[in-house]
Amino acid sequence: MDAELVRQKIRSMVANHAYDMTRAMISEAVDGGSIAAMKFLLELAGIFPANPEMEETSSGESLAKTLLERLGLPEKPFDEPQPV
């Protein structure tokens, strides 16, 4: 089987279901508390890690920081040492 043809079919399948998959991941991140899903969505949207090209809100807080605070999650990933 032609590998490029397989890749094209997969890209087409993903593109056709991208909206539904994104909605499902958002539900999983919000309802199920999936940190991996939330991190992926924030990275996909260019919110986290901080993108220097994106402006912060007028209050100086980023959307990612606000979301992390509301979800009760730390700003730094768990695998990084936390300052004492």
QUILINRA-V506258 format. One record per residue. N is the residue number from 0. RES is the residue in one small letter. PSI is psi in radians with two decimals (* if undefined). Layout:
# QUILINRA-V506258
N:RES:PSI ; N:RES:PSI
This chain:
# QUILINRA-V506258
0:m:2.52 ; 1:d:2.07 ; 2:a:-0.67 ; 3:e:-0.67 ; 4:l:-0.73 ; 5:v:-0.79 ; 6:r:-0.74 ; 7:q:-0.75 ; 8:k:-0.74 ; 9:i:-0.78 ; 10:r:-0.73 ; 11:s:-0.77 ; 12:m:-0.80 ; 13:v:-0.80 ; 14:a:-0.70 ; 15:n:-0.42 ; 16:h:0.20 ; 17:a:-0.76 ; 18:y:-0.86 ; 19:d:-0.69 ; 20:m:-0.70 ; 21:t:-0.77 ; 22:r:-0.73 ; 23:a:-0.71 ; 24:m:-0.65 ; 25:i:-0.79 ; 26:s:-0.75 ; 27:e:-0.74 ; 28:a:-0.71 ; 29:v:-0.90 ; 30:d:-0.70 ; 31:g:-0.14 ; 32:g:0.48 ; 33:s:1.90 ; 34:i:-0.67 ; 35:a:-0.75 ; 36:a:-0.74 ; 37:m:-0.78 ; 38:k:-0.77 ; 39:f:-0.82 ; 40:l:-0.72 ; 41:l:-0.68 ; 42:e:-0.74 ; 43:l:-0.68 ; 44:a:-0.08 ; 45:g:0.39 ; 46:i:-0.67 ; 47:f:2.36 ; 48:p:2.88 ; 49:a:2.32 ; 50:n:1.99 ; 51:p:-0.36 ; 52:e:-0.36 ; 53:m:2.38 ; 54:e:2.61 ; 55:e:2.85 ; 56:t:2.92 ; 57:s:-0.48 ; 58:s:-0.08 ; 59:g:-0.01 ; 60:e:2.47 ; 61:s:2.80 ; 62:l:-0.69 ; 63:a:-0.77 ; 64:k:-0.76 ; 65:t:-0.79 ; 66:l:-0.77 ; 67:l:-0.71 ; 68:e:-0.78 ; 69:r:-0.52 ; 70:l:-0.08 ; 71:g:0.52 ; 72:l:2.62 ; 73:p:2.70 ; 74:e:-0.54 ; 75:k:2.52 ; 76:p:2.70 ; 77:f:-0.49 ; 78:d:-0.11 ; 79:e:2.50 ; 80:p:2.36 ; 81:q:2.35 ; 82:p:2.56 ; 83:v:*
